[in-house]
Amino acid sequence: MSSFGKVIGAALGLAAVVTAVMLIQRGNVLGKMWAITYEASSTGNQPISITFQETRGRYPGEDRSVKEHTLPAVQAPWSKEVTVFDGKEARVTVTPPPGGTAGCRILLDGKKVLVENTSAPDKPVVCTATP
C-alpha cells in the first residue's frame, strides 16, 4: 500500500472514531429525556382550560428550561406529546367547565400511566410526575 493509501486509511479510521464518539455523546443527551403524553377530559366532553409544562431544548447548547403553556378553552378530550428531561417535573392542570369535573393523566412513552386524577365538581385537577 502506498503512503497516500495509508494516510487516507488512517484519516477514515479517525473519522469513524470521532463520529462514534459524537453519536454516543448525543445519545447520552437524548437518553436523559422522556417522551410524555398529557391527557385531559371533562364531564360531557365540555371545553376545559389546560396548563402544561415541557422542556424546551433537546441538544447541547439549547435552552433546557421548563416552559409552561396555557390553553384557555380546549375541547375535551385533549392530549399532547411533549419531552421532559430526567429529573424535571411533568405537570398538567385541567380546569373543568362550570358544574363539571375534569380528569388528567400523564403517560410515559404513550403507554405507561404515571399518574391519573379526577377533580371534584368545579375544581381544577393536577397531575404531576417526575420521570
N, CA, C and O atoms as a GROMACS GRO file, in nm:
protein
  524
    1MET      N    1   0.085  -0.118   0.000
    1MET     CA    2   0.000   0.000   0.000
    1MET      C    3   0.090   0.123   0.000
    1MET      O    4   0.192   0.125   0.068
    2SER      N    5   0.052   0.224  -0.075
    2SER     CA    6   0.131   0.346  -0.086
    2SER      C    7   0.115   0.431   0.039
    2SER      O    8   0.025   0.409   0.120
    3SER      N    9   0.202   0.527   0.054
    3SER     CA   10   0.194   0.621   0.166
    3SER      C   11   0.063   0.697   0.163
    3SER      O   12   0.002   0.724   0.266
    4PHE      N   13   0.020   0.733   0.041
    4PHE     CA   14  -0.106   0.805   0.026
    4PHE      C   15  -0.222   0.719   0.074
    4PHE      O   16  -0.312   0.770   0.142
    5GLY      N   17  -0.222   0.592   0.040
    5GLY     CA   18  -0.327   0.499   0.082
    5GLY      C   19  -0.330   0.484   0.233
    5GLY      O   20  -0.438   0.476   0.292
    6LYS      N   21  -0.212   0.480   0.297
    6LYS     CA   22  -0.204   0.469   0.443
    6LYS      C   23  -0.261   0.594   0.510
    6LYS      O   24  -0.330   0.584   0.612
    7VAL      N   25  -0.233   0.710   0.455
    7VAL     CA   26  -0.283   0.836   0.510
    7VAL      C   27  -0.435   0.840   0.499
    7VAL      O   28  -0.503   0.879   0.594
    8ILE      N   29  -0.487   0.802   0.384
    8ILE     CA   30  -0.633   0.800   0.363
    8ILE      C   31  -0.697   0.701   0.459
    8ILE      O   32  -0.800   0.731   0.520
    9GLY      N   33  -0.639   0.583   0.472
    9GLY     CA   34  -0.692   0.482   0.564
    9GLY      C   35  -0.694   0.531   0.708
    9GLY      O   36  -0.792   0.510   0.779
   10ALA      N   37  -0.588   0.595   0.751
   10ALA     CA   38  -0.580   0.649   0.887
   10ALA      C   39  -0.683   0.760   0.907
   10ALA      O   40  -0.747   0.767   1.012
   11ALA      N   41  -0.699   0.846   0.807
   11ALA     CA   42  -0.796   0.956   0.816
   11ALA      C   43  -0.938   0.900   0.827
   11ALA      O   44  -1.018   0.950   0.906
   12LEU      N   45  -0.970   0.798   0.748
   12LEU     CA   46  -1.102   0.738   0.754
   12LEU      C   47  -1.127   0.671   0.889
   12LEU      O   48  -1.236   0.679   0.944
   13GLY      N   49  -1.025   0.605   0.942
   13GLY     CA   50  -1.037   0.542   1.074
   13GLY      C   51  -1.061   0.646   1.182
   13GLY      O   52  -1.146   0.626   1.270
   14LEU      N   53  -0.987   0.756   1.176
   14LEU     CA   54  -1.005   0.864   1.274
   14LEU      C   55  -1.144   0.925   1.262
   14LEU      O   56  -1.208   0.953   1.364
   15ALA      N   57  -1.192   0.944   1.140
   15ALA     CA   58  -1.326   0.999   1.120
   15ALA      C   59  -1.433   0.907   1.178
   15ALA      O   60  -1.531   0.954   1.235
   16ALA      N   61  -1.415   0.776   1.164
   16ALA     CA   62  -1.511   0.680   1.220
   16ALA      C   63  -1.514   0.687   1.372
   16ALA      O   64  -1.620   0.681   1.434
   17VAL      N   65  -1.396   0.701   1.434
   17VAL     CA   66  -1.389   0.711   1.581
   17VAL      C   67  -1.455   0.840   1.628
   17VAL      O   68  -1.532   0.838   1.724
   18VAL      N   69  -1.427   0.951   1.563
   18VAL     CA   70  -1.486   1.080   1.602
   18VAL      C   71  -1.638   1.074   1.587
   18VAL      O   72  -1.711   1.122   1.674
   19THR      N   73  -1.686   1.017   1.478
   19THR     CA   74  -1.831   1.004   1.457
   19THR      C   75  -1.894   0.919   1.565
   19THR      O   76  -2.000   0.954   1.617
   20ALA      N   77  -1.832   0.808   1.601
   20ALA     CA   78  -1.886   0.720   1.705
   20ALA      C   79  -1.893   0.793   1.839
   20ALA      O   80  -1.993   0.780   1.910
   21VAL      N   81  -1.791   0.869   1.874
   21VAL     CA   82  -1.790   0.944   2.000
   21VAL      C   83  -1.901   1.048   2.000
   21VAL      O   84  -1.969   1.066   2.101
   22MET      N   85  -1.920   1.116   1.888
   22MET     CA   86  -2.026   1.217   1.880
   22MET      C   87  -2.164   1.153   1.895
   22MET      O   88  -2.250   1.209   1.963
   23LEU      N   89  -2.186   1.039   1.833
   23LEU     CA   90  -2.314   0.971   1.845
   23LEU      C   91  -2.339   0.923   1.987
   23LEU      O   92  -2.452   0.932   2.037
   24ILE      N   93  -2.236   0.874   2.053
   24ILE     CA   94  -2.251   0.830   2.192
   24ILE      C   95  -2.285   0.949   2.281
   24ILE      O   96  -2.375   0.940   2.364
   25GLN      N   97  -2.214   1.060   2.264
   25GLN     CA   98  -2.243   1.178   2.344
   25GLN      C   99  -2.384   1.229   2.318
   25GLN      O  100  -2.455   1.265   2.411
   26ARG      N  101  -2.425   1.232   2.192
   26ARG     CA  102  -2.560   1.277   2.158
   26ARG      C  103  -2.664   1.182   2.216
   26ARG      O  104  -2.768   1.226   2.266
   27GLY      N  105  -2.638   1.054   2.211
   27GLY     CA  106  -2.729   0.955   2.269
   27GLY      C  107  -2.744   0.974   2.418
   27GLY      O  108  -2.854   0.958   2.471
   28ASN      N  109  -2.636   1.008   2.487
   28ASN     CA  110  -2.644   1.033   2.631
   28ASN      C  111  -2.733   1.153   2.660
   28ASN      O  112  -2.808   1.153   2.757
   29VAL      N  113  -2.724   1.257   2.577
   29VAL     CA  114  -2.808   1.374   2.596
   29VAL      C  115  -2.954   1.337   2.573
   29VAL      O  116  -3.040   1.371   2.654
   30LEU      N  117  -2.981   1.268   2.464
   30LEU     CA  118  -3.119   1.231   2.434
   30LEU      C  119  -3.170   1.126   2.532
   30LEU      O  120  -3.290   1.122   2.560
   31GLY      N  121  -3.082   1.042   2.584
   31GLY     CA  122  -3.123   0.939   2.678
   31GLY      C  123  -3.173   0.995   2.810
   31GLY      O  124  -3.236   0.923   2.887
   32LYS      N  125  -3.146   1.121   2.838
   32LYS     CA  126  -3.190   1.183   2.962
   32LYS      C  127  -3.324   1.252   2.947
   32LYS      O  128  -3.367   1.325   3.037
   33MET      N  129  -3.390   1.230   2.834
   33MET     CA  130  -3.521   1.289   2.810
   33MET      C  131  -3.627   1.180   2.809
   33MET      O  132  -3.598   1.065   2.778
   34TRP      N  133  -3.749   1.220   2.843
   34TRP     CA  134  -3.860   1.126   2.844
   34TRP      C  135  -3.971   1.177   2.753
   34TRP      O  136  -4.000   1.296   2.750
   35ALA      N  137  -4.032   1.086   2.680
   35ALA     CA  138  -4.150   1.118   2.598
   35ALA      C  139  -4.272   1.108   2.690
   35ALA      O  140  -4.303   1.001   2.742
   36ILE      N  141  -4.339   1.219   2.708
   36ILE     CA  142  -4.453   1.228   2.798
   36ILE      C  143  -4.577   1.263   2.716
   36ILE      O  144  -4.572   1.345   2.625
   37THR      N  145  -4.689   1.199   2.749
   37THR     CA  146  -4.817   1.234   2.689
   37THR      C  147  -4.909   1.283   2.800
   37THR      O  148  -4.934   1.212   2.898
   38TYR      N  149  -4.960   1.404   2.783
   38TYR     CA  150  -5.061   1.457   2.874
   38TYR      C  151  -5.198   1.426   2.815
   38TYR      O  152  -5.217   1.439   2.694
   39GLU      N  153  -5.292   1.387   2.899
   39GLU     CA  154  -5.430   1.367   2.856
   39GLU      C  155  -5.522   1.440   2.951
   39GLU      O  156  -5.497   1.445   3.071
   40ALA      N  157  -5.628   1.498   2.897
   40ALA     CA  158  -5.726   1.571   2.978
   40ALA      C  159  -5.866   1.537   2.930
   40ALA      O  160  -5.888   1.514   2.811
   41SER      N  161  -5.961   1.535   3.024
   41SER     CA  162  -6.100   1.505   2.990
   41SER      C  163  -6.190   1.588   3.080
   41SER      O  164  -6.146   1.649   3.177
   42SER      N  165  -6.319   1.590   3.045
   42SER     CA  166  -6.416   1.660   3.128
   42SER      C  167  -6.551   1.592   3.118
   42SER      O  168  -6.576   1.513   3.027
   43THR      N  169  -6.638   1.624   3.213
   43THR     CA  170  -6.774   1.574   3.211
   43THR      C  171  -6.841   1.615   3.082
   43THR      O  172  -6.843   1.733   3.047
   44GLY      N  173  -6.896   1.519   3.009
   44GLY     CA  174  -6.967   1.551   2.886
   44GLY      C  175  -6.879   1.605   2.776
   44GLY      O  176  -6.930   1.662   2.678
   45ASN      N  177  -6.748   1.590   2.789
   45ASN     CA  178  -6.652   1.640   2.689
   45ASN      C  179  -6.671   1.789   2.661
   45ASN      O  180  -6.660   1.834   2.546
   46GLN      N  181  -6.699   1.864   2.764
   46GLN     CA  182  -6.715   2.009   2.753
   46GLN      C  183  -6.577   2.076   2.746
   46GLN      O  184  -6.478   2.016   2.787
   47PRO      N  185  -6.570   2.200   2.694
   47PRO     CA  186  -6.442   2.271   2.688
   47PRO      C  187  -6.378   2.287   2.826
   47PRO      O  188  -6.447   2.305   2.926
   48ILE      N  189  -6.246   2.280   2.828
   48ILE     CA  190  -6.168   2.289   2.951
   48ILE      C  191  -6.053   2.387   2.932
   48ILE      O  192  -6.018   2.422   2.820
   49SER      N  193  -5.996   2.430   3.043
   49SER     CA  194  -5.876   2.513   3.042
   49SER      C  195  -5.760   2.424   3.087
   49SER      O  196  -5.773   2.348   3.182
   50ILE      N  197  -5.647   2.434   3.017
   50ILE     CA  198  -5.533   2.347   3.045
   50ILE      C  199  -5.406   2.429   3.059
   50ILE      O  200  -5.382   2.523   2.983
   51THR      N  201  -5.324   2.392   3.157
   51THR     CA  202  -5.189   2.445   3.170
   51THR      C  203  -5.096   2.325   3.179
   51THR      O  204  -5.119   2.233   3.258
   52PHE      N  205  -4.989   2.325   3.096
   52PHE     CA  206  -4.895   2.212   3.100
   52PHE      C  207  -4.752   2.261   3.082
   52PHE      O  208  -4.728   2.372   3.036
   53GLN      N  209  -4.657   2.175   3.120
   53GLN     CA  210  -4.515   2.207   3.112
   53GLN      C  211  -4.444   2.114   3.016
   53GLN      O  212  -4.484   1.999   2.995
   54GLU      N  213  -4.336   2.167   2.957
   54GLU     CA  214  -4.246   2.085   2.875
   54GLU      C  215  -4.106   2.144   2.882
   54GLU      O  216  -4.088   2.261   2.916
   55THR      N  217  -4.006   2.062   2.849
   55THR     CA  218  -3.868   2.108   2.844
   55THR      C  219  -3.844   2.167   2.706
   55THR      O  220  -3.888   2.111   2.606
   56ARG      N  221  -3.775   2.280   2.701
   56ARG     CA  222  -3.754   2.349   2.573
   56ARG      C  223  -3.655   2.275   2.484
   56ARG      O  224  -3.698   2.199   2.397
   57GLY      N  225  -3.525   2.294   2.501
   57GLY     CA  226  -3.425   2.240   2.409
   57GLY      C  227  -3.398   2.093   2.427
   57GLY      O  228  -3.424   2.035   2.532
   58ARG      N  229  -3.346   2.032   2.320
   58ARG     CA  230  -3.314   1.890   2.324
   58ARG      C  231  -3.164   1.864   2.313
   58ARG      O  232  -3.118   1.758   2.354
   59TYR      N  233  -3.088   1.958   2.259
   59TYR     CA  234  -2.949   1.933   2.228
   59TYR      C  235  -2.857   2.025   2.308
   59TYR      O  236  -2.901   2.129   2.357
   60PRO      N  237  -2.728   1.987   2.320
   60PRO     CA  238  -2.633   2.070   2.394
   60PRO      C  239  -2.633   2.212   2.339
   60PRO      O  240  -2.638   2.234   2.218
   61GLY      N  241  -2.626   2.308   2.429
   61GLY     CA  242  -2.623   2.448   2.389
   61GLY      C  243  -2.760   2.511   2.377
   61GLY      O  244  -2.771   2.634   2.371
   62GLU      N  245  -2.865   2.430   2.374
   62GLU     CA  246  -3.000   2.484   2.365
   62GLU      C  247  -3.054   2.512   2.506
   62GLU      O  248  -3.011   2.450   2.603
   63ASP      N  249  -3.148   2.604   2.514
   63ASP     CA  250  -3.215   2.637   2.640
   63ASP      C  251  -3.292   2.514   2.689
   63ASP      O  252  -3.379   2.464   2.618
   64ARG      N  253  -3.261   2.464   2.807
   64ARG     CA  254  -3.327   2.345   2.861
   64ARG      C  255  -3.422   2.378   2.975
   64ARG      O  256  -3.454   2.291   3.057
   65SER      N  257  -3.467   2.500   2.980
   65SER     CA  258  -3.559   2.539   3.087
   65SER      C  259  -3.697   2.479   3.062
   65SER      O  260  -3.728   2.432   2.953
   66VAL      N  261  -3.779   2.482   3.166
   66VAL     CA  262  -3.915   2.431   3.157
   66VAL      C  263  -4.005   2.545   3.111
   66VAL      O  264  -4.002   2.655   3.166
   67LYS      N  265  -4.085   2.518   3.009
   67LYS     CA  266  -4.176   2.618   2.955
   67LYS      C  267  -4.318   2.577   2.993
   67LYS      O  268  -4.355   2.460   2.983
   68GLU      N  269  -4.398   2.674   3.036
   68GLU     CA  270  -4.537   2.649   3.070
   68GLU      C  271  -4.628   2.708   2.963
   68GLU      O  272  -4.608   2.820   2.917
   69HIS      N  273  -4.727   2.630   2.924
   69HIS     CA  274  -4.825   2.672   2.824
   69HIS      C  275  -4.963   2.676   2.888
   69HIS      O  276  -4.994   2.592   2.972
   70THR      N  277  -5.044   2.773   2.851
   70THR     CA  278  -5.182   2.781   2.898
   70THR      C  279  -5.275   2.786   2.777
   70THR      O  280  -5.259   2.869   2.687
   71LEU      N  281  -5.371   2.697   2.778
   71LEU     CA  282  -5.472   2.690   2.672
   71LEU      C  283  -5.607   2.719   2.739
   71LEU      O  284  -5.658   2.634   2.811
   72PRO      N  285  -5.665   2.837   2.716
   72PRO     CA  286  -5.783   2.879   2.792
   72PRO      C  287  -5.913   2.807   2.758
   72PRO      O  288  -6.000   2.798   2.845
   73ALA      N  289  -5.931   2.756   2.638
   73ALA     CA  290  -6.057   2.690   2.602
   73ALA      C  291  -6.030   2.581   2.499
   73ALA      O  292  -6.019   2.608   2.379
   74VAL      N  293  -6.018   2.459   2.547
   74VAL     CA  294  -5.986   2.345   2.462
   74VAL      C  295  -6.100   2.245   2.468
   74VAL      O  296  -6.156   2.219   2.575
   75GLN      N  297  -6.135   2.190   2.353
   75GLN     CA  298  -6.239   2.088   2.350
   75GLN      C  299  -6.184   1.957   2.406
   75GLN      O  300  -6.080   1.909   2.361
   76ALA      N  301  -6.253   1.898   2.504
   76ALA     CA  302  -6.214   1.769   2.560
   76ALA      C  303  -6.274   1.658   2.476
   76ALA      O  304  -6.378   1.678   2.414
   77PRO      N  305  -6.212   1.542   2.471
   77PRO     CA  306  -6.084   1.507   2.532
   77PRO      C  307  -5.967   1.569   2.455
   77PRO      O  308  -5.979   1.602   2.337
   78TRP      N  309  -5.854   1.586   2.525
   78TRP     CA  310  -5.737   1.652   2.471
   78TRP      C  311  -5.614   1.570   2.508
   78TRP      O  312  -5.611   1.507   2.613
   79SER      N  313  -5.513   1.570   2.420
   79SER     CA  314  -5.384   1.508   2.453
   79SER      C  315  -5.272   1.583   2.382
   79SER      O  316  -5.293   1.647   2.279
   80LYS      N  317  -5.154   1.574   2.440
   80LYS     CA  318  -5.037   1.644   2.385
   80LYS      C  319  -4.912   1.566   2.422
   80LYS      O  320  -4.894   1.529   2.538
   81GLU      N  321  -4.825   1.542   2.323
   81GLU     CA  322  -4.697   1.478   2.348
   81GLU      C  323  -4.590   1.586   2.366
   81GLU      O  324  -4.582   1.680   2.286
   82VAL      N  325  -4.509   1.572   2.471
   82VAL     CA  326  -4.400   1.665   2.499
   82VAL      C  327  -4.278   1.586   2.543
   82VAL      O  328  -4.285   1.464   2.562
   83THR      N  329  -4.166   1.656   2.559
   83THR     CA  330  -4.047   1.594   2.614
   83THR      C  331  -4.014   1.661   2.747
   83THR      O  332  -4.034   1.781   2.765
   84VAL      N  333  -3.965   1.581   2.840
   84VAL     CA  334  -3.927   1.630   2.972
   84VAL      C  335  -3.793   1.568   3.008
   84VAL      O  336  -3.775   1.447   2.997
   85PHE      N  337  -3.698   1.651   3.050
   85PHE     CA  338  -3.568   1.600   3.091
   85PHE      C  339  -3.579   1.520   3.219
   85PHE      O  340  -3.663   1.547   3.304
   86ASP      N  341  -3.493   1.420   3.232
   86ASP     CA  342  -3.487   1.337   3.351
   86ASP      C  343  -3.471   1.426   3.474
   86ASP      O  344  -3.384   1.513   3.478
   87GLY      N  345  -3.554   1.404   3.573
   87GLY     CA  346  -3.548   1.481   3.696
   87GLY      C  347  -3.634   1.606   3.696
   87GLY      O  348  -3.655   1.666   3.801
   88LYS      N  349  -3.684   1.647   3.580
   88LYS     CA  350  -3.774   1.764   3.572
   88LYS      C  351  -3.918   1.716   3.589
   88LYS      O  352  -3.953   1.605   3.551
   89GLU      N  353  -3.999   1.801   3.646
   89GLU     CA  354  -4.138   1.765   3.671
   89GLU      C  355  -4.224   1.779   3.546
   89GLU      O  356  -4.216   1.879   3.474
   90ALA      N  357  -4.306   1.678   3.522
   90ALA     CA  358  -4.411   1.686   3.419
   90ALA      C  359  -4.538   1.726   3.494
   90ALA      O  360  -4.571   1.665   3.596
   91ARG      N  361  -4.608   1.828   3.444
   91ARG     CA  362  -4.727   1.878   3.515
   91ARG      C  363  -4.833   1.925   3.418
   91ARG      O  364  -4.804   1.995   3.320
   92VAL      N  365  -4.956   1.884   3.446
   92VAL     CA  366  -5.071   1.932   3.370
   92VAL      C  367  -5.182   1.964   3.470
   92VAL      O  368  -5.209   1.887   3.562
   93THR      N  369  -5.246   2.080   3.450
   93THR     CA  370  -5.359   2.122   3.533
   93THR      C  371  -5.478   2.141   3.440
   93THR      O  372  -5.467   2.206   3.336
   94VAL      N  373  -5.592   2.083   3.479
   94VAL     CA  374  -5.713   2.091   3.396
   94VAL      C  375  -5.824   2.153   3.479
   94VAL      O  376  -5.856   2.105   3.588
   95THR      N  377  -5.884   2.260   3.427
   95THR     CA  378  -5.997   2.325   3.493
   95THR      C  379  -6.125   2.286   3.419
   95THR      O  380  -6.136   2.307   3.298
   96PRO      N  381  -6.221   2.229   3.492
   96PRO     CA  382  -6.343   2.181   3.426
   96PRO      C  383  -6.438   2.294   3.390
   96PRO      O  384  -6.420   2.408   3.434
   97PRO      N  385  -6.540   2.263   3.310
   97PRO     CA  386  -6.644   2.362   3.280
   97PRO      C  387  -6.728   2.385   3.405
   97PRO      O  388  -6.726   2.302   3.496
   98PRO      N  389  -6.802   2.496   3.413
   98PRO     CA  390  -6.887   2.522   3.530
   98PRO      C  391  -6.982   2.404   3.557
   98PRO      O  392  -7.052   2.356   3.468
   99GLY      N  393  -6.980   2.360   3.683
   99GLY     CA  394  -7.066   2.250   3.725
   99GLY      C  395  -7.014   2.112   3.690
   99GLY      O  396  -7.077   2.012   3.723
  100GLY      N  397  -6.900   2.104   3.624
  100GLY     CA  398  -6.847   1.975   3.580
  100GLY      C  399  -6.723   1.932   3.654
  100GLY      O  400  -6.675   2.001   3.744
  101THR      N  401  -6.671   1.816   3.614
  101THR     CA  402  -6.546   1.764   3.668
  101THR      C  403  -6.448   1.746   3.553
  101THR      O  404  -6.487   1.745   3.436
  102ALA      N  405  -6.322   1.732   3.588
  102ALA     CA  406  -6.217   1.713   3.487
  102ALA      C  407  -6.125   1.600   3.532
  102ALA      O  408  -6.118   1.566   3.650
  103GLY      N  409  -6.056   1.544   3.436
  103GLY     CA  410  -5.959   1.438   3.465
  103GLY      C  411  -5.830   1.465   3.392
  103GLY      O  412  -5.827   1.534   3.291
  104CYS      N  413  -5.721   1.409   3.446
  104CYS     CA  414  -5.592   1.421   3.380
  104CYS      C  415  -5.514   1.292   3.396
  104CYS      O  416  -5.533   1.216   3.492
  105ARG      N  417  -5.425   1.268   3.300
  105ARG     CA  418  -5.333   1.154   3.306
  105ARG      C  419  -5.200   1.197   3.246
  105ARG      O  420  -5.195   1.282   3.158
  106ILE      N  421  -5.092   1.136   3.297
  106ILE     CA  422  -4.960   1.152   3.239
  106ILE      C  423  -4.911   1.013   3.204
  106ILE      O  424  -4.904   0.924   3.289
  107LEU      N  425  -4.875   0.996   3.076
  107LEU     CA  426  -4.826   0.868   3.027
  107LEU      C  427  -4.679   0.878   2.991
  107LEU      O  428  -4.634   0.981   2.939
  108LEU      N  429  -4.604   0.773   3.018
  108LEU     CA  430  -4.465   0.763   2.977
  108LEU      C  431  -4.460   0.682   2.849
  108LEU      O  432  -4.515   0.573   2.842
  109ASP      N  433  -4.394   0.736   2.747
  109ASP     CA  434  -4.383   0.670   2.616
  109ASP      C  435  -4.519   0.634   2.558
  109ASP      O  436  -4.531   0.537   2.482
  110GLY      N  437  -4.623   0.710   2.592
  110GLY     CA  438  -4.755   0.690   2.537
  110GLY      C  439  -4.828   0.567   2.587
  110GLY      O  440  -4.937   0.536   2.539
  111LYS      N  441  -4.769   0.495   2.684
  111LYS     CA  442  -4.828   0.369   2.730
  111LYS      C  443  -4.842   0.358   2.881
  111LYS      O  444  -4.952   0.332   2.931
  112LYS      N  445  -4.733   0.377   2.953
  112LYS     CA  446  -4.734   0.354   3.097
  112LYS      C  447  -4.794   0.474   3.170
  112LYS      O  448  -4.745   0.586   3.158
  113VAL      N  449  -4.902   0.450   3.245
  113VAL     CA  450  -4.967   0.557   3.320
  113VAL      C  451  -4.882   0.588   3.444
  113VAL      O  452  -4.863   0.503   3.531
  114LEU      N  453  -4.832   0.712   3.451
  114LEU     CA  454  -4.754   0.755   3.566
  114LEU      C  455  -4.844   0.809   3.677
  114LEU      O  456  -4.818   0.789   3.795
  115VAL      N  457  -4.951   0.878   3.637
  115VAL     CA  458  -5.045   0.935   3.734
  115VAL      C  459  -5.178   0.960   3.664
  115VAL      O  460  -5.183   0.987   3.544
  116GLU      N  461  -5.286   0.950   3.742
  116GLU     CA  462  -5.420   0.974   3.690
  116GLU      C  463  -5.504   1.030   3.805
  116GLU      O  464  -5.508   0.972   3.913
  117ASN      N  465  -5.571   1.142   3.780
  117ASN     CA  466  -5.653   1.206   3.884
  117ASN      C  467  -5.784   1.258   3.824
  117ASN      O  468  -5.794   1.283   3.704
  118THR      N  469  -5.883   1.274   3.913
  118THR     CA  470  -6.012   1.332   3.875
  118THR      C  471  -6.045   1.443   3.975
  118THR      O  472  -6.017   1.430   4.094
  119SER      N  473  -6.104   1.550   3.926
  119SER     CA  474  -6.135   1.665   4.013
  119SER      C  475  -6.270   1.648   4.082
  119SER      O  476  -6.352   1.564   4.044
  120ALA      N  477  -6.290   1.729   4.182
  120ALA     CA  478  -6.422   1.747   4.242
  120ALA      C  479  -6.498   1.845   4.152
  120ALA      O  480  -6.435   1.916   4.073
  121PRO      N  481  -6.631   1.851   4.160
  121PRO     CA  482  -6.705   1.946   4.077
  121PRO      C  483  -6.654   2.090   4.093
  121PRO      O  484  -6.632   2.137   4.204
  122ASP      N  485  -6.638   2.157   3.982
  122ASP     CA  486  -6.593   2.298   3.975
  122ASP      C  487  -6.450   2.322   4.027
  122ASP      O  488  -6.411   2.436   4.046
  123LYS      N  489  -6.373   2.216   4.048
  123LYS     CA  490  -6.235   2.232   4.098
  123LYS      C  491  -6.135   2.184   3.994
  123LYS      O  492  -6.161   2.085   3.925
  124PRO      N  493  -6.021   2.251   3.981
  124PRO     CA  494  -5.917   2.205   3.890
  124PRO      C  495  -5.856   2.073   3.941
  124PRO      O  496  -5.862   2.042   4.060
  125VAL      N  497  -5.798   1.999   3.851
  125VAL     CA  498  -5.727   1.876   3.886
  125VAL      C  499  -5.584   1.891   3.837
  125VAL      O  500  -5.559   1.948   3.730
  126VAL      N  501  -5.490   1.839   3.915
  126VAL     CA  502  -5.347   1.849   3.880
  126VAL      C  503  -5.287   1.708   3.877
  126VAL      O  504  -5.310   1.626   3.966
  127CYS      N  505  -5.210   1.684   3.773
  127CYS     CA  506  -5.132   1.560   3.764
  127CYS      C  507  -4.986   1.601   3.754
  127CYS      O  508  -4.950   1.684   3.671
  128THR      N  509  -4.901   1.542   3.839
  128THR     CA  510  -4.758   1.569   3.833
  128THR      C  511  -4.682   1.436   3.842
  128THR      O  512  -4.726   1.342   3.909
  129ALA      N  513  -4.570   1.431   3.775
  129ALA     CA  514  -4.482   1.314   3.780
  129ALA      C  515  -4.341   1.361   3.748
  129ALA      O  516  -4.321   1.454   3.670
  130THR      N  517  -4.243   1.295   3.807
  130THR     CA  518  -4.104   1.322   3.776
  130THR      C  519  -4.044   1.193   3.722
  130THR      O  520  -4.009   1.103   3.799
  131PRO      N  521  -4.033   1.184   3.590
  131PRO     CA  522  -3.984   1.058   3.530
  131PRO      C  523  -3.837   1.034   3.562
  131PRO      O  524  -3.781   0.933   3.519
   0.00000   0.00000   0.00000
